[in-house]
Amino acid sequence: IVLGADIAPGQIRTLKWSAGQTFVGTALETPVVVVRGALPGPTLCLTAGIHGDELNGIETVRRVLARTQPAELSGTLIGVPIVNLAGFSRGSRYLPDRRDLNRFFPGRPNGSSASRIAHSFFNGVIRHCDALVDFHTGSFERTNLPQVRGDLRQPAVLQMTRGFGATSVL
């Protein structure tokens, strides 16, 4: 069950997550694609667009979702190509209040807009996952080297990072 929807084995569903009202009073609904495999297994979440101007990860998540077939999957894949839809729609790294959403997880139910959005997304989507890969890229006038970050004290995280080859792991 994700965002109140019960996804059956072998099913693909596009759900909507809303961070709440925008500053102009309208709701932004972000697509959340759930691919539940025919066989049981862990749940992997792929997210991108937490910084609204980082475009490469958005396309990566979109392509992985388009190519994933439930009949070939053990477990569940949850994909959110654009988490910060308010920033993306303005071509901005930040939320409309100039806060960096990436710095507010897991968030709080009360507080700044960024904290409430992070709390809503963390509890509505991320808590349902066994592992999360959050894609970031260098945005305008920024340079990022390929890297993987994770808590390497956790054996499952350490094992997962080995699948990324020669990429630096922090």
Secondary structure as UniProt FT lines:
FT   TURN            3..4
FT   TURN            9..10
FT   STRAND          12..21
FT   TURN            23..24
FT   STRAND          27..36
FT   STRAND          39..47
FT   TURN            52..53
FT   HELIX           56..67
FT   HELIX           70..72
FT   STRAND          74..80
FT   HELIX           85..90
FT   TURN            96..97
FT   HELIX           101..103
FT   TURN            105..106
FT   HELIX           113..124
FT   HELIX           126..128
FT   STRAND          131..134
FT   TURN            140..141
FT   STRAND          147..148
FT   TURN            152..153
FT   HELIX           155..161
FT   HELIX           162..164
FT   TURN            165..166
FT   STRAND          168..169
//
